[in-house]
Amino acid sequence: MALQQAQSSLLLDAAAVLRRRYVRGGRDDSVSPAAAEGLSNFLEGIARSEPALHQADLDEAIALAHRLIDDDHPEHSRLWPA
């Protein structure tokens, strides 16, 4: 249960980072605000265990969340908007 809570918290934090960097006129315009918002919603949905996202790749979402928070090439993730 603690691991699940930690993962959910990480995903929610990553969604917030995405919004700060790409949606709200942050420092990077390599991803459109709409694509960043969509990915933020996706990460939040996984964090909240929304039924429609049960088939999502949790490991990849967690890896992307780490990359976003560390600012370590999140674009290398398969989940990153093209």
PyMOL Python script that loads the backbone (N, CA, C, O; Angstrom):
from pymol import cmd

cmd.read_pdbstr("""\
ATOM      1  N   MET A   1       0.819  -1.190   0.000  1.00  0.00           N
ATOM      2  CA  MET A   1       0.000   0.000   0.000  1.00  0.00           C
ATOM      3  C   MET A   1       0.867   1.260   0.000  1.00  0.00           C
ATOM      4  O   MET A   1       0.539   2.220  -0.697  1.00  0.00           O
ATOM      5  N   ALA A   2       1.959   1.283   0.759  1.00  0.00           N
ATOM      6  CA  ALA A   2       2.843   2.443   0.811  1.00  0.00           C
ATOM      7  C   ALA A   2       3.491   2.697  -0.547  1.00  0.00           C
ATOM      8  O   ALA A   2       3.641   3.846  -0.962  1.00  0.00           O
ATOM      9  N   LEU A   3       3.875   1.624  -1.239  1.00  0.00           N
ATOM     10  CA  LEU A   3       4.460   1.771  -2.564  1.00  0.00           C
ATOM     11  C   LEU A   3       3.450   2.389  -3.517  1.00  0.00           C
ATOM     12  O   LEU A   3       3.792   3.295  -4.277  1.00  0.00           O
ATOM     13  N   GLN A   4       2.235   1.923  -3.486  1.00  0.00           N
ATOM     14  CA  GLN A   4       1.190   2.457  -4.361  1.00  0.00           C
ATOM     15  C   GLN A   4       0.950   3.944  -4.078  1.00  0.00           C
ATOM     16  O   GLN A   4       0.761   4.727  -5.009  1.00  0.00           O
ATOM     17  N   GLN A   5       0.956   4.330  -2.817  1.00  0.00           N
ATOM     18  CA  GLN A   5       0.782   5.742  -2.461  1.00  0.00           C
ATOM     19  C   GLN A   5       1.957   6.575  -2.948  1.00  0.00           C
ATOM     20  O   GLN A   5       1.766   7.690  -3.434  1.00  0.00           O
ATOM     21  N   ALA A   6       3.160   6.053  -2.825  1.00  0.00           N
ATOM     22  CA  ALA A   6       4.353   6.761  -3.292  1.00  0.00           C
ATOM     23  C   ALA A   6       4.318   6.930  -4.808  1.00  0.00           C
ATOM     24  O   ALA A   6       4.652   7.996  -5.325  1.00  0.00           O
ATOM     25  N   GLN A   7       3.913   5.875  -5.522  1.00  0.00           N
ATOM     26  CA  GLN A   7       3.817   5.962  -6.977  1.00  0.00           C
ATOM     27  C   GLN A   7       2.758   6.971  -7.397  1.00  0.00           C
ATOM     28  O   GLN A   7       2.980   7.750  -8.324  1.00  0.00           O
ATOM     29  N   SER A   8       1.624   6.967  -6.736  1.00  0.00           N
ATOM     30  CA  SER A   8       0.561   7.928  -7.044  1.00  0.00           C
ATOM     31  C   SER A   8       1.034   9.349  -6.809  1.00  0.00           C
ATOM     32  O   SER A   8       0.773  10.237  -7.622  1.00  0.00           O
ATOM     33  N   SER A   9       1.720   9.566  -5.716  1.00  0.00           N
ATOM     34  CA  SER A   9       2.245  10.892  -5.403  1.00  0.00           C
ATOM     35  C   SER A   9       3.252  11.346  -6.452  1.00  0.00           C
ATOM     36  O   SER A   9       3.238  12.501  -6.878  1.00  0.00           O
ATOM     37  N   LEU A  10       4.124  10.434  -6.865  1.00  0.00           N
ATOM     38  CA  LEU A  10       5.113  10.737  -7.897  1.00  0.00           C
ATOM     39  C   LEU A  10       4.429  11.119  -9.211  1.00  0.00           C
ATOM     40  O   LEU A  10       4.822  12.093  -9.853  1.00  0.00           O
ATOM     41  N   LEU A  11       3.423  10.367  -9.609  1.00  0.00           N
ATOM     42  CA  LEU A  11       2.707  10.657 -10.853  1.00  0.00           C
ATOM     43  C   LEU A  11       1.990  12.004 -10.781  1.00  0.00           C
ATOM     44  O   LEU A  11       1.988  12.755 -11.756  1.00  0.00           O
ATOM     45  N   LEU A  12       1.390  12.312  -9.654  1.00  0.00           N
ATOM     46  CA  LEU A  12       0.718  13.600  -9.500  1.00  0.00           C
ATOM     47  C   LEU A  12       1.726  14.753  -9.521  1.00  0.00           C
ATOM     48  O   LEU A  12       1.458  15.805 -10.103  1.00  0.00           O
ATOM     49  N   ASP A  13       2.867  14.557  -8.896  1.00  0.00           N
ATOM     50  CA  ASP A  13       3.917  15.575  -8.934  1.00  0.00           C
ATOM     51  C   ASP A  13       4.414  15.791 -10.358  1.00  0.00           C
ATOM     52  O   ASP A  13       4.635  16.927 -10.778  1.00  0.00           O
ATOM     53  N   ALA A  14       4.586  14.707 -11.093  1.00  0.00           N
ATOM     54  CA  ALA A  14       5.045  14.821 -12.479  1.00  0.00           C
ATOM     55  C   ALA A  14       4.020  15.560 -13.340  1.00  0.00           C
ATOM     56  O   ALA A  14       4.397  16.348 -14.207  1.00  0.00           O
ATOM     57  N   ALA A  15       2.744  15.314 -13.112  1.00  0.00           N
ATOM     58  CA  ALA A  15       1.701  16.031 -13.848  1.00  0.00           C
ATOM     59  C   ALA A  15       1.786  17.520 -13.552  1.00  0.00           C
ATOM     60  O   ALA A  15       1.617  18.340 -14.454  1.00  0.00           O
ATOM     61  N   ALA A  16       2.042  17.876 -12.313  1.00  0.00           N
ATOM     62  CA  ALA A  16       2.173  19.288 -11.942  1.00  0.00           C
ATOM     63  C   ALA A  16       3.398  19.914 -12.615  1.00  0.00           C
ATOM     64  O   ALA A  16       3.340  21.055 -13.072  1.00  0.00           O
ATOM     65  N   VAL A  17       4.494  19.175 -12.675  1.00  0.00           N
ATOM     66  CA  VAL A  17       5.708  19.662 -13.341  1.00  0.00           C
ATOM     67  C   VAL A  17       5.425  19.895 -14.824  1.00  0.00           C
ATOM     68  O   VAL A  17       5.820  20.917 -15.385  1.00  0.00           O
ATOM     69  N   LEU A  18       4.746  18.951 -15.446  1.00  0.00           N
ATOM     70  CA  LEU A  18       4.386  19.109 -16.864  1.00  0.00           C
ATOM     71  C   LEU A  18       3.606  20.402 -17.090  1.00  0.00           C
ATOM     72  O   LEU A  18       3.890  21.161 -18.016  1.00  0.00           O
ATOM     73  N   ARG A  19       2.648  20.630 -16.254  1.00  0.00           N
ATOM     74  CA  ARG A  19       1.827  21.840 -16.406  1.00  0.00           C
ATOM     75  C   ARG A  19       2.663  23.106 -16.215  1.00  0.00           C
ATOM     76  O   ARG A  19       2.511  24.071 -16.965  1.00  0.00           O
ATOM     77  N   ARG A  20       3.532  23.104 -15.230  1.00  0.00           N
ATOM     78  CA  ARG A  20       4.368  24.293 -14.997  1.00  0.00           C
ATOM     79  C   ARG A  20       5.306  24.546 -16.169  1.00  0.00           C
ATOM     80  O   ARG A  20       5.497  25.693 -16.573  1.00  0.00           O
ATOM     81  N   ARG A  21       5.888  23.496 -16.715  1.00  0.00           N
ATOM     82  CA  ARG A  21       6.888  23.669 -17.771  1.00  0.00           C
ATOM     83  C   ARG A  21       6.290  23.936 -19.145  1.00  0.00           C
ATOM     84  O   ARG A  21       6.831  24.736 -19.909  1.00  0.00           O
ATOM     85  N   TYR A  22       5.190  23.283 -19.466  1.00  0.00           N
ATOM     86  CA  TYR A  22       4.720  23.301 -20.849  1.00  0.00           C
ATOM     87  C   TYR A  22       3.347  23.922 -21.053  1.00  0.00           C
ATOM     88  O   TYR A  22       3.076  24.447 -22.133  1.00  0.00           O
ATOM     89  N   VAL A  23       2.478  23.881 -20.062  1.00  0.00           N
ATOM     90  CA  VAL A  23       1.110  24.360 -20.252  1.00  0.00           C
ATOM     91  C   VAL A  23       0.991  25.829 -19.873  1.00  0.00           C
ATOM     92  O   VAL A  23       0.351  26.606 -20.582  1.00  0.00           O
ATOM     93  N   ARG A  24       1.589  26.203 -18.786  1.00  0.00           N
ATOM     94  CA  ARG A  24       1.427  27.565 -18.262  1.00  0.00           C
ATOM     95  C   ARG A  24       2.528  28.510 -18.730  1.00  0.00           C
ATOM     96  O   ARG A  24       2.958  29.384 -17.977  1.00  0.00           O
ATOM     97  N   GLY A  25       2.975  28.343 -19.940  1.00  0.00           N
ATOM     98  CA  GLY A  25       3.979  29.261 -20.480  1.00  0.00           C
ATOM     99  C   GLY A  25       5.334  29.149 -19.823  1.00  0.00           C
ATOM    100  O   GLY A  25       6.012  30.151 -19.596  1.00  0.00           O
ATOM    101  N   GLY A  26       5.721  27.937 -19.521  1.00  0.00           N
ATOM    102  CA  GLY A  26       7.018  27.705 -18.883  1.00  0.00           C
ATOM    103  C   GLY A  26       8.175  27.937 -19.833  1.00  0.00           C
ATOM    104  O   GLY A  26       8.029  28.588 -20.867  1.00  0.00           O
ATOM    105  N   ARG A  27       9.301  27.408 -19.477  1.00  0.00           N
ATOM    106  CA  ARG A  27      10.544  27.675 -20.199  1.00  0.00           C
ATOM    107  C   ARG A  27      10.723  26.868 -21.469  1.00  0.00           C
ATOM    108  O   ARG A  27      11.656  27.123 -22.230  1.00  0.00           O
ATOM    109  N   ASP A  28       9.866  25.918 -21.713  1.00  0.00           N
ATOM    110  CA  ASP A  28      10.073  25.004 -22.836  1.00  0.00           C
ATOM    111  C   ASP A  28       8.837  24.983 -23.721  1.00  0.00           C
ATOM    112  O   ASP A  28       7.715  24.813 -23.244  1.00  0.00           O
ATOM    113  N   ASP A  29       9.063  25.159 -25.020  1.00  0.00           N
ATOM    114  CA  ASP A  29       7.928  25.100 -25.941  1.00  0.00           C
ATOM    115  C   ASP A  29       8.061  23.940 -26.925  1.00  0.00           C
ATOM    116  O   ASP A  29       7.480  23.972 -28.010  1.00  0.00           O
ATOM    117  N   SER A  30       8.827  22.916 -26.545  1.00  0.00           N
ATOM    118  CA  SER A  30       9.031  21.764 -27.426  1.00  0.00           C
ATOM    119  C   SER A  30       7.812  20.855 -27.491  1.00  0.00           C
ATOM    120  O   SER A  30       7.706  20.017 -28.386  1.00  0.00           O
ATOM    121  N   VAL A  31       6.895  21.018 -26.549  1.00  0.00           N
ATOM    122  CA  VAL A  31       5.654  20.242 -26.519  1.00  0.00           C
ATOM    123  C   VAL A  31       4.514  21.243 -26.451  1.00  0.00           C
ATOM    124  O   VAL A  31       4.566  22.209 -25.689  1.00  0.00           O
ATOM    125  N   SER A  32       3.498  21.009 -27.242  1.00  0.00           N
ATOM    126  CA  SER A  32       2.368  21.937 -27.237  1.00  0.00           C
ATOM    127  C   SER A  32       1.653  21.908 -25.888  1.00  0.00           C
ATOM    128  O   SER A  32       1.643  20.878 -25.213  1.00  0.00           O
ATOM    129  N   PRO A  33       1.064  23.015 -25.500  1.00  0.00           N
ATOM    130  CA  PRO A  33       0.298  23.028 -24.250  1.00  0.00           C
ATOM    131  C   PRO A  33      -0.808  21.969 -24.228  1.00  0.00           C
ATOM    132  O   PRO A  33      -1.058  21.362 -23.186  1.00  0.00           O
ATOM    133  N   ALA A  34      -1.468  21.742 -25.361  1.00  0.00           N
ATOM    134  CA  ALA A  34      -2.542  20.738 -25.412  1.00  0.00           C
ATOM    135  C   ALA A  34      -2.000  19.329 -25.185  1.00  0.00           C
ATOM    136  O   ALA A  34      -2.602  18.543 -24.454  1.00  0.00           O
ATOM    137  N   ALA A  35      -0.858  19.006 -25.811  1.00  0.00           N
ATOM    138  CA  ALA A  35      -0.261  17.677 -25.629  1.00  0.00           C
ATOM    139  C   ALA A  35       0.224  17.494 -24.187  1.00  0.00           C
ATOM    140  O   ALA A  35       0.057  16.425 -23.601  1.00  0.00           O
ATOM    141  N   ALA A  36       0.817  18.534 -23.631  1.00  0.00           N
ATOM    142  CA  ALA A  36       1.284  18.458 -22.241  1.00  0.00           C
ATOM    143  C   ALA A  36       0.107  18.300 -21.286  1.00  0.00           C
ATOM    144  O   ALA A  36       0.192  17.537 -20.323  1.00  0.00           O
ATOM    145  N   GLU A  37      -0.981  19.006 -21.538  1.00  0.00           N
ATOM    146  CA  GLU A  37      -2.164  18.876 -20.692  1.00  0.00           C
ATOM    147  C   GLU A  37      -2.745  17.466 -20.789  1.00  0.00           C
ATOM    148  O   GLU A  37      -3.156  16.883 -19.786  1.00  0.00           O
ATOM    149  N   GLY A  38      -2.774  16.930 -22.001  1.00  0.00           N
ATOM    150  CA  GLY A  38      -3.265  15.564 -22.184  1.00  0.00           C
ATOM    151  C   GLY A  38      -2.424  14.543 -21.433  1.00  0.00           C
ATOM    152  O   GLY A  38      -2.961  13.631 -20.805  1.00  0.00           O
ATOM    153  N   LEU A  39      -1.103  14.698 -21.499  1.00  0.00           N
ATOM    154  CA  LEU A  39      -0.222  13.782 -20.782  1.00  0.00           C
ATOM    155  C   LEU A  39      -0.366  13.964 -19.275  1.00  0.00           C
ATOM    156  O   LEU A  39      -0.317  12.989 -18.525  1.00  0.00           O
ATOM    157  N   SER A  40      -0.542  15.203 -18.828  1.00  0.00           N
ATOM    158  CA  SER A  40      -0.773  15.461 -17.400  1.00  0.00           C
ATOM    159  C   SER A  40      -2.032  14.756 -16.925  1.00  0.00           C
ATOM    160  O   SER A  40      -2.040  14.123 -15.870  1.00  0.00           O
ATOM    161  N   ASN A  41      -3.085  14.870 -17.705  1.00  0.00           N
ATOM    162  CA  ASN A  41      -4.343  14.201 -17.354  1.00  0.00           C
ATOM    163  C   ASN A  41      -4.177  12.689 -17.313  1.00  0.00           C
ATOM    164  O   ASN A  41      -4.738  12.015 -16.450  1.00  0.00           O
ATOM    165  N   PHE A  42      -3.398  12.164 -18.258  1.00  0.00           N
ATOM    166  CA  PHE A  42      -3.127  10.731 -18.321  1.00  0.00           C
ATOM    167  C   PHE A  42      -2.400  10.266 -17.058  1.00  0.00           C
ATOM    168  O   PHE A  42      -2.779   9.263 -16.454  1.00  0.00           O
ATOM    169  N   LEU A  43      -1.353  10.999 -16.660  1.00  0.00           N
ATOM    170  CA  LEU A  43      -0.601  10.630 -15.468  1.00  0.00           C
ATOM    171  C   LEU A  43      -1.481  10.712 -14.220  1.00  0.00           C
ATOM    172  O   LEU A  43      -1.404   9.855 -13.340  1.00  0.00           O
ATOM    173  N   GLU A  44      -2.307  11.740 -14.152  1.00  0.00           N
ATOM    174  CA  GLU A  44      -3.229  11.849 -13.016  1.00  0.00           C
ATOM    175  C   GLU A  44      -4.237  10.712 -13.006  1.00  0.00           C
ATOM    176  O   GLU A  44      -4.585  10.196 -11.943  1.00  0.00           O
ATOM    177  N   GLY A  45      -4.704  10.321 -14.176  1.00  0.00           N
ATOM    178  CA  GLY A  45      -5.640   9.202 -14.257  1.00  0.00           C
ATOM    179  C   GLY A  45      -5.033   7.906 -13.775  1.00  0.00           C
ATOM    180  O   GLY A  45      -5.690   7.122 -13.090  1.00  0.00           O
ATOM    181  N   ILE A  46      -3.780   7.678 -14.130  1.00  0.00           N
ATOM    182  CA  ILE A  46      -3.091   6.480 -13.645  1.00  0.00           C
ATOM    183  C   ILE A  46      -2.931   6.561 -12.130  1.00  0.00           C
ATOM    184  O   ILE A  46      -3.143   5.574 -11.427  1.00  0.00           O
ATOM    185  N   ALA A  47      -2.559   7.727 -11.633  1.00  0.00           N
ATOM    186  CA  ALA A  47      -2.370   7.905 -10.188  1.00  0.00           C
ATOM    187  C   ALA A  47      -3.652   7.642  -9.420  1.00  0.00           C
ATOM    188  O   ALA A  47      -3.619   7.146  -8.294  1.00  0.00           O
ATOM    189  N   ARG A  48      -4.768   7.973 -10.021  1.00  0.00           N
ATOM    190  CA  ARG A  48      -6.062   7.800  -9.355  1.00  0.00           C
ATOM    191  C   ARG A  48      -6.725   6.471  -9.693  1.00  0.00           C
ATOM    192  O   ARG A  48      -7.876   6.235  -9.325  1.00  0.00           O
ATOM    193  N   SER A  49      -6.011   5.618 -10.381  1.00  0.00           N
ATOM    194  CA  SER A  49      -6.497   4.285 -10.759  1.00  0.00           C
ATOM    195  C   SER A  49      -7.817   4.326 -11.514  1.00  0.00           C
ATOM    196  O   SER A  49      -8.727   3.543 -11.237  1.00  0.00           O
ATOM    197  N   GLU A  50      -7.915   5.242 -12.465  1.00  0.00           N
ATOM    198  CA  GLU A  50      -9.124   5.308 -13.279  1.00  0.00           C
ATOM    199  C   GLU A  50      -9.247   4.027 -14.103  1.00  0.00           C
ATOM    200  O   GLU A  50      -8.276   3.597 -14.725  1.00  0.00           O
ATOM    201  N   PRO A  51     -10.425   3.419 -14.110  1.00  0.00           N
ATOM    202  CA  PRO A  51     -10.611   2.133 -14.795  1.00  0.00           C
ATOM    203  C   PRO A  51     -10.201   2.142 -16.275  1.00  0.00           C
ATOM    204  O   PRO A  51      -9.694   1.140 -16.780  1.00  0.00           O
ATOM    205  N   ALA A  52     -10.412   3.237 -16.952  1.00  0.00           N
ATOM    206  CA  ALA A  52     -10.075   3.299 -18.373  1.00  0.00           C
ATOM    207  C   ALA A  52      -8.572   3.193 -18.620  1.00  0.00           C
ATOM    208  O   ALA A  52      -8.145   2.912 -19.740  1.00  0.00           O
ATOM    209  N   LEU A  53      -7.777   3.414 -17.591  1.00  0.00           N
ATOM    210  CA  LEU A  53      -6.320   3.405 -17.754  1.00  0.00           C
ATOM    211  C   LEU A  53      -5.646   2.190 -17.128  1.00  0.00           C
ATOM    212  O   LEU A  53      -4.427   2.189 -16.955  1.00  0.00           O
ATOM    213  N   HIS A  54      -6.400   1.174 -16.791  1.00  0.00           N
ATOM    214  CA  HIS A  54      -5.816  -0.016 -16.160  1.00  0.00           C
ATOM    215  C   HIS A  54      -4.850  -0.743 -17.092  1.00  0.00           C
ATOM    216  O   HIS A  54      -3.977  -1.471 -16.621  1.00  0.00           O
ATOM    217  N   GLN A  55      -4.988  -0.564 -18.376  1.00  0.00           N
ATOM    218  CA  GLN A  55      -4.085  -1.226 -19.321  1.00  0.00           C
ATOM    219  C   GLN A  55      -2.837  -0.398 -19.603  1.00  0.00           C
ATOM    220  O   GLN A  55      -1.955  -0.840 -20.339  1.00  0.00           O
ATOM    221  N   ALA A  56      -2.753   0.802 -19.023  1.00  0.00           N
ATOM    222  CA  ALA A  56      -1.588   1.664 -19.237  1.00  0.00           C
ATOM    223  C   ALA A  56      -0.347   1.011 -18.640  1.00  0.00           C
ATOM    224  O   ALA A  56      -0.436   0.232 -17.690  1.00  0.00           O
ATOM    225  N   ASP A  57       0.788   1.331 -19.198  1.00  0.00           N
ATOM    226  CA  ASP A  57       2.065   0.792 -18.742  1.00  0.00           C
ATOM    227  C   ASP A  57       2.536   1.578 -17.512  1.00  0.00           C
ATOM    228  O   ASP A  57       3.141   2.642 -17.643  1.00  0.00           O
ATOM    229  N   LEU A  58       2.257   1.050 -16.329  1.00  0.00           N
ATOM    230  CA  LEU A  58       2.598   1.734 -15.086  1.00  0.00           C
ATOM    231  C   LEU A  58       4.102   1.942 -14.962  1.00  0.00           C
ATOM    232  O   LEU A  58       4.547   3.001 -14.519  1.00  0.00           O
ATOM    233  N   ASP A  59       4.882   0.949 -15.347  1.00  0.00           N
ATOM    234  CA  ASP A  59       6.336   1.080 -15.245  1.00  0.00           C
ATOM    235  C   ASP A  59       6.851   2.235 -16.109  1.00  0.00           C
ATOM    236  O   ASP A  59       7.726   2.988 -15.679  1.00  0.00           O
ATOM    237  N   GLU A  60       6.317   2.376 -17.313  1.00  0.00           N
ATOM    238  CA  GLU A  60       6.738   3.457 -18.197  1.00  0.00           C
ATOM    239  C   GLU A  60       6.274   4.806 -17.647  1.00  0.00           C
ATOM    240  O   GLU A  60       7.000   5.797 -17.735  1.00  0.00           O
ATOM    241  N   ALA A  61       5.077   4.844 -17.086  1.00  0.00           N
ATOM    242  CA  ALA A  61       4.573   6.086 -16.498  1.00  0.00           C
ATOM    243  C   ALA A  61       5.443   6.511 -15.315  1.00  0.00           C
ATOM    244  O   ALA A  61       5.746   7.695 -15.164  1.00  0.00           O
ATOM    245  N   ILE A  62       5.841   5.568 -14.488  1.00  0.00           N
ATOM    246  CA  ILE A  62       6.716   5.865 -13.348  1.00  0.00           C
ATOM    247  C   ILE A  62       8.081   6.354 -13.846  1.00  0.00           C
ATOM    248  O   ILE A  62       8.631   7.319 -13.314  1.00  0.00           O
ATOM    249  N   ALA A  63       8.616   5.690 -14.859  1.00  0.00           N
ATOM    250  CA  ALA A  63       9.907   6.113 -15.419  1.00  0.00           C
ATOM    251  C   ALA A  63       9.808   7.522 -15.988  1.00  0.00           C
ATOM    252  O   ALA A  63      10.706   8.337 -15.778  1.00  0.00           O
ATOM    253  N   LEU A  64       8.730   7.816 -16.705  1.00  0.00           N
ATOM    254  CA  LEU A  64       8.539   9.157 -17.251  1.00  0.00           C
ATOM    255  C   LEU A  64       8.425  10.179 -16.123  1.00  0.00           C
ATOM    256  O   LEU A  64       8.990  11.269 -16.211  1.00  0.00           O
ATOM    257  N   ALA A  65       7.703   9.833 -15.078  1.00  0.00           N
ATOM    258  CA  ALA A  65       7.558  10.751 -13.946  1.00  0.00           C
ATOM    259  C   ALA A  65       8.928  11.085 -13.345  1.00  0.00           C
ATOM    260  O   ALA A  65       9.209  12.243 -13.036  1.00  0.00           O
ATOM    261  N   HIS A  66       9.770  10.075 -13.182  1.00  0.00           N
ATOM    262  CA  HIS A  66      11.128  10.323 -12.673  1.00  0.00           C
ATOM    263  C   HIS A  66      11.890  11.234 -13.618  1.00  0.00           C
ATOM    264  O   HIS A  66      12.558  12.167 -13.172  1.00  0.00           O
ATOM    265  N   ARG A  67      11.802  10.979 -14.910  1.00  0.00           N
ATOM    266  CA  ARG A  67      12.512  11.810 -15.893  1.00  0.00           C
ATOM    267  C   ARG A  67      12.028  13.253 -15.850  1.00  0.00           C
ATOM    268  O   ARG A  67      12.829  14.185 -15.911  1.00  0.00           O
ATOM    269  N   LEU A  68      10.722  13.432 -15.746  1.00  0.00           N
ATOM    270  CA  LEU A  68      10.175  14.792 -15.689  1.00  0.00           C
ATOM    271  C   LEU A  68      10.651  15.541 -14.457  1.00  0.00           C
ATOM    272  O   LEU A  68      11.082  16.690 -14.547  1.00  0.00           O
ATOM    273  N   ILE A  69      10.571  14.894 -13.325  1.00  0.00           N
ATOM    274  CA  ILE A  69      10.951  15.558 -12.080  1.00  0.00           C
ATOM    275  C   ILE A  69      12.451  15.852 -12.060  1.00  0.00           C
ATOM    276  O   ILE A  69      12.870  16.903 -11.575  1.00  0.00           O
ATOM    277  N   ASP A  70      13.253  14.935 -12.580  1.00  0.00           N
ATOM    278  CA  ASP A  70      14.704  15.136 -12.638  1.00  0.00           C
ATOM    279  C   ASP A  70      15.131  15.971 -13.841  1.00  0.00           C
ATOM    280  O   ASP A  70      16.299  16.346 -13.947  1.00  0.00           O
ATOM    281  N   ASP A  71      14.195  16.270 -14.756  1.00  0.00           N
ATOM    282  CA  ASP A  71      14.472  16.988 -16.005  1.00  0.00           C
ATOM    283  C   ASP A  71      15.569  16.270 -16.793  1.00  0.00           C
ATOM    284  O   ASP A  71      16.507  16.893 -17.291  1.00  0.00           O
ATOM    285  N   ASP A  72      15.429  14.956 -16.892  1.00  0.00           N
ATOM    286  CA  ASP A  72      16.436  14.102 -17.509  1.00  0.00           C
ATOM    287  C   ASP A  72      15.891  13.452 -18.776  1.00  0.00           C
ATOM    288  O   ASP A  72      15.614  12.253 -18.786  1.00  0.00           O
ATOM    289  N   HIS A  73      15.739  14.223 -19.829  1.00  0.00           N
ATOM    290  CA  HIS A  73      15.300  13.751 -21.141  1.00  0.00           C
ATOM    291  C   HIS A  73      13.989  12.969 -21.107  1.00  0.00           C
ATOM    292  O   HIS A  73      13.960  11.799 -21.489  1.00  0.00           O
ATOM    293  N   PRO A  74      12.904  13.600 -20.656  1.00  0.00           N
ATOM    294  CA  PRO A  74      11.617  12.900 -20.649  1.00  0.00           C
ATOM    295  C   PRO A  74      11.162  12.509 -22.047  1.00  0.00           C
ATOM    296  O   PRO A  74      10.343  11.605 -22.212  1.00  0.00           O
ATOM    297  N   GLU A  75      11.698  13.196 -23.055  1.00  0.00           N
ATOM    298  CA  GLU A  75      11.306  12.897 -24.431  1.00  0.00           C
ATOM    299  C   GLU A  75      11.739  11.503 -24.878  1.00  0.00           C
ATOM    300  O   GLU A  75      11.314  11.039 -25.936  1.00  0.00           O
ATOM    301  N   HIS A  76      12.565  10.836 -24.103  1.00  0.00           N
ATOM    302  CA  HIS A  76      12.973   9.466 -24.438  1.00  0.00           C
ATOM    303  C   HIS A  76      11.916   8.429 -24.058  1.00  0.00           C
ATOM    304  O   HIS A  76      12.038   7.253 -24.401  1.00  0.00           O
ATOM    305  N   SER A  77      10.894   8.867 -23.359  1.00  0.00           N
ATOM    306  CA  SER A  77       9.820   7.951 -22.959  1.00  0.00           C
ATOM    307  C   SER A  77       8.897   7.643 -24.128  1.00  0.00           C
ATOM    308  O   SER A  77       8.656   8.500 -24.978  1.00  0.00           O
ATOM    309  N   ARG A  78       8.380   6.418 -24.170  1.00  0.00           N
ATOM    310  CA  ARG A  78       7.391   6.053 -25.192  1.00  0.00           C
ATOM    311  C   ARG A  78       6.087   6.830 -25.012  1.00  0.00           C
ATOM    312  O   ARG A  78       5.307   6.948 -25.957  1.00  0.00           O
ATOM    313  N   LEU A  79       5.843   7.356 -23.822  1.00  0.00           N
ATOM    314  CA  LEU A  79       4.616   8.093 -23.544  1.00  0.00           C
ATOM    315  C   LEU A  79       4.706   9.566 -23.948  1.00  0.00           C
ATOM    316  O   LEU A  79       3.690  10.261 -23.968  1.00  0.00           O
ATOM    317  N   TRP A  80       5.882  10.038 -24.262  1.00  0.00           N
ATOM    318  CA  TRP A  80       6.087  11.448 -24.566  1.00  0.00           C
ATOM    319  C   TRP A  80       5.394  11.822 -25.874  1.00  0.00           C
ATOM    320  O   TRP A  80       5.506  11.095 -26.861  1.00  0.00           O
ATOM    321  N   PRO A  81       4.681  12.945 -25.892  1.00  0.00           N
ATOM    322  CA  PRO A  81       3.991  13.351 -27.126  1.00  0.00           C
ATOM    323  C   PRO A  81       4.974  13.617 -28.263  1.00  0.00           C
ATOM    324  O   PRO A  81       6.020  14.234 -28.062  1.00  0.00           O
ATOM    325  N   ALA A  82       4.633  13.153 -29.436  1.00  0.00           N
ATOM    326  CA  ALA A  82       5.514  13.362 -30.598  1.00  0.00           C
ATOM    327  C   ALA A  82       5.184  14.652 -31.298  1.00  0.00           C
ATOM    328  O   ALA A  82       5.820  14.994 -32.295  1.00  0.00           O
TER     329      ALA A  82
END
""", "prot")
cmd.dss("prot")
cmd.show_as("cartoon", "prot")
cmd.util.cbc("prot")
cmd.orient("prot")
